[in-house]
Amino acid sequence: MTYVIIGGIVFVIVIALICVFLVMFYRNKYNFLYIKINEADNNLDIMLQKKEEILFKIVPILEKAKIEDIPEVIKLKSQKMDHYKLYEELSTMANDILKLIDEYEDKLDFKELDPLIELLNINENDINAAIKYYNDNGEEVNYLAHKFPANIIKAFSHYQDINLYKLQKREKIGI
């Protein structure tokens, strides 16, 4: 009888240790993923600001060439937007500006414009890489949220699902 009691106690201790290990493992996994997501989000913030600055530099060149219907990039500064909305707005504006450049290429001075377009292309590639990194880690968090026992850890730890970015495709412009 004492062997059964001792065996039961050992069994309960082993199960408790396994449960503690699983909780620590999944909490650390969530924390690590959230750190990676925050890092990507901070990088995206910097890259989106840089994209906005590049567009600010392109607009005067277009205005100097007397091109109309230039997107009003300056309005973005006054609006409070989250990164998702800012990304969409900047991508739309960049596409519109590149269409204008393509359409009015005979009026424009490409000595000033080419370095800015090159910076815009490099920035776009960096943004796409950061978004892919963000989305990959966000998908893993969202996957864990529906996987046992990580979903129980999520419920008790108040982790949130991650909103993912929708990658904007840039149209091919003949520049």
LINCORRA-V599076 format. One record per residue. N is the residue number from 0. SS is DSSP state (H for helix, E for strand, C for the rest). D_FIRST is the distance of its C-alpha to the first C-alpha in whole Angstrom. Layout:
n=N ss=SS d_first=D_FIRST
n=N ss=SS d_first=D_FIRST
//
This chain:
n=0 ss=C d_first=0
n=1 ss=H d_first=4
n=2 ss=H d_first=5
n=3 ss=H d_first=5
n=4 ss=H d_first=6
n=5 ss=H d_first=9
n=6 ss=H d_first=10
n=7 ss=H d_first=11
n=8 ss=H d_first=13
n=9 ss=H d_first=14
n=10 ss=H d_first=15
n=11 ss=H d_first=17
n=12 ss=H d_first=19
n=13 ss=H d_first=20
n=14 ss=H d_first=21
n=15 ss=H d_first=23
n=16 ss=H d_first=24
n=17 ss=H d_first=26
n=18 ss=H d_first=27
n=19 ss=H d_first=29
n=20 ss=H d_first=30
n=21 ss=H d_first=32
n=22 ss=H d_first=33
n=23 ss=H d_first=35
n=24 ss=H d_first=36
n=25 ss=H d_first=38
n=26 ss=H d_first=39
n=27 ss=H d_first=41
n=28 ss=H d_first=42
n=29 ss=H d_first=44
n=30 ss=H d_first=45
n=31 ss=H d_first=46
n=32 ss=H d_first=48
n=33 ss=H d_first=49
n=34 ss=H d_first=51
n=35 ss=H d_first=53
n=36 ss=H d_first=54
n=37 ss=H d_first=55
n=38 ss=H d_first=57
n=39 ss=H d_first=59
n=40 ss=H d_first=60
n=41 ss=H d_first=61
n=42 ss=H d_first=63
n=43 ss=H d_first=64
n=44 ss=H d_first=66
n=45 ss=H d_first=68
n=46 ss=H d_first=69
n=47 ss=H d_first=70
n=48 ss=H d_first=72
n=49 ss=H d_first=74
n=50 ss=H d_first=74
n=51 ss=H d_first=76
n=52 ss=H d_first=78
n=53 ss=H d_first=79
n=54 ss=H d_first=80
n=55 ss=H d_first=82
n=56 ss=H d_first=84
n=57 ss=H d_first=85
n=58 ss=H d_first=86
n=59 ss=H d_first=89
n=60 ss=H d_first=90
n=61 ss=H d_first=90
n=62 ss=H d_first=92
n=63 ss=H d_first=95
n=64 ss=C d_first=95
n=65 ss=C d_first=96
n=66 ss=C d_first=93
n=67 ss=C d_first=92
n=68 ss=C d_first=89
n=69 ss=C d_first=87
n=70 ss=C d_first=83
n=71 ss=C d_first=83
n=72 ss=C d_first=80
n=73 ss=H d_first=81
n=74 ss=H d_first=80
n=75 ss=H d_first=76
n=76 ss=H d_first=76
n=77 ss=H d_first=77
n=78 ss=C d_first=74
n=79 ss=C d_first=70
n=80 ss=C d_first=68
n=81 ss=C d_first=65
n=82 ss=H d_first=65
n=83 ss=H d_first=64
n=84 ss=H d_first=68
n=85 ss=H d_first=69
n=86 ss=H d_first=69
n=87 ss=H d_first=70
n=88 ss=H d_first=73
n=89 ss=H d_first=74
n=90 ss=H d_first=73
n=91 ss=H d_first=76
n=92 ss=H d_first=78
n=93 ss=H d_first=78
n=94 ss=H d_first=79
n=95 ss=H d_first=82
n=96 ss=H d_first=83
n=97 ss=H d_first=83
n=98 ss=H d_first=84
n=99 ss=H d_first=87
n=100 ss=H d_first=88
n=101 ss=H d_first=88
n=102 ss=H d_first=90
n=103 ss=C d_first=93
n=104 ss=C d_first=92
n=105 ss=C d_first=96
n=106 ss=C d_first=96
n=107 ss=C d_first=94
n=108 ss=C d_first=94
n=109 ss=H d_first=91
n=110 ss=H d_first=92
n=111 ss=H d_first=90
n=112 ss=H d_first=87
n=113 ss=H d_first=86
n=114 ss=H d_first=84
n=115 ss=H d_first=83
n=116 ss=H d_first=82
n=117 ss=H d_first=80
n=118 ss=H d_first=78
n=119 ss=H d_first=77
n=120 ss=H d_first=76
n=121 ss=H d_first=74
n=122 ss=H d_first=72
n=123 ss=H d_first=72
n=124 ss=H d_first=70
n=125 ss=H d_first=68
n=126 ss=H d_first=67
n=127 ss=H d_first=66
n=128 ss=H d_first=64
n=129 ss=H d_first=62
n=130 ss=H d_first=61
n=131 ss=H d_first=60
n=132 ss=H d_first=57
n=133 ss=H d_first=57
n=134 ss=H d_first=56
n=135 ss=H d_first=54
n=136 ss=H d_first=52
n=137 ss=H d_first=52
n=138 ss=H d_first=51
n=139 ss=H d_first=48
n=140 ss=H d_first=47
n=141 ss=H d_first=48
n=142 ss=H d_first=46
n=143 ss=H d_first=43
n=144 ss=C d_first=43
n=145 ss=C d_first=42
n=146 ss=C d_first=40
n=147 ss=C d_first=36
n=148 ss=C d_first=34
n=149 ss=H d_first=38
n=150 ss=H d_first=39
n=151 ss=H d_first=36
n=152 ss=H d_first=37
n=153 ss=H d_first=41
n=154 ss=H d_first=40
n=155 ss=H d_first=38
n=156 ss=H d_first=41
n=157 ss=C d_first=44
n=158 ss=C d_first=45
n=159 ss=C d_first=48
n=160 ss=C d_first=50
n=161 ss=C d_first=52
n=162 ss=C d_first=56
n=163 ss=C d_first=57
n=164 ss=C d_first=61
n=165 ss=C d_first=63
n=166 ss=C d_first=65
n=167 ss=C d_first=69
n=168 ss=C d_first=71
n=169 ss=C d_first=74
n=170 ss=C d_first=77
n=171 ss=C d_first=79
n=172 ss=C d_first=83
n=173 ss=C d_first=85
n=174 ss=C d_first=86
//
